[in-house]
Amino acid sequence: MGKDEIAVMIHPNMLKITEKHIVLQSPVPLKTLSSGVVGPGFGSHHIFVNRHVDKNYQCTNHREDMERYLEENGFQPKESVGMMTAVKLEDVAYTWLEEKDMSLLIVVTAGTGNAVDAANSENHSSEFQPGTINTWIFVNGTLSEEAFVQSIVTATEAKVRALESLEVKDPITGTSATGTSTDSILVGATQQGTTLEYAGTITPLGKLISKGVYTCTREAVEKSAKRKMH
């Protein structure tokens, strides 16, 4: 680590959760891979925003709308990864996992209102809907590009397993849901400390991602489902 670099650790105490958004601001830019409305693909970002929108949200240009929202709330769009969700943000689930010389923070907001079985997705409309299962994975470590991609694969497999364990169904086909129609994901790494080349399901990093995403997805879906029952 160079003299000018700040040793940084992404930690749950950095999360700020309000009714309108969940924000995490890192003291240094993280290397990111995401499917965010703002900041998609590989990039370098230090502001992460998961914004609540109404379930009937309609907008001709959701990217422009998200950028405007970020600016109005004091965040620079170029420095941000921005996502949207129709889920109540107080139903968020997050966990901090640590093992040997690596640690990670996983944050999930989830509802199953527009659950979809990916194998039968041709039965669904292609209209944009605000993301329903949004997953953030912050790794305190140095990830290879391969590990970034593998992290997304591993997280997706764990999410599918969580939905299966809760017996979430695709309402149109009646088959097991694998996600919702507009799930979004972010992997961010400090690129400091231990080098993590791989993140497949049986690697040390993959095991932590699997455990965290499975647990948080279940918890977030259960919280959201309980709210609907009341």
HELIX and SHEET records of a PDB file:
HELIX    1   1 PRO A   12  MET A   14  5                                   3    
HELIX    2   2 HIS A   62  GLU A   72  1                                  11    
HELIX    3   3 PRO A   77  GLU A   79  5                                   3    
HELIX    4   4 LEU A   89  ASP A   91  5                                   3    
HELIX    5   5 ALA A  118  ASN A  123  5                                   6    
HELIX    6   6 GLU A  145  SER A  165  1                                  21    
HELIX    7   7 PRO A  204  MET A  229  1                                  26    
SHEET    1   A 4 LEU A  15  ILE A  17  0                                        
SHEET    2   A 4 HIS A  21  SER A  34 -1                                        
SHEET    3   A 4 GLY A  41  HIS A  52 -1                                        
SHEET    4   A 4 SER A  80  THR A  85  1                                        
SHEET    1   B 6 LEU A  15  ILE A  17  0                                        
SHEET    2   B 6 HIS A  21  SER A  34 -1                                        
SHEET    3   B 6 SER A 184  ALA A 189 -1                                        
SHEET    4   B 6 ASN A 134  ASN A 140  1                                        
SHEET    5   B 6 MET A 102  THR A 109 -1                                        
SHEET    6   B 6 ALA A  93  GLU A  99 -1                                        
SHEET    1   C 2 ALA A 115  VAL A 116  0                                        
SHEET    2   C 2 GLY A 179  THR A 180 -1                                        
SHEET    1   D 2 THR A 142  LEU A 143  0                                        
SHEET    2   D 2 THR A 195  LEU A 196  1                                        
END                                                                             
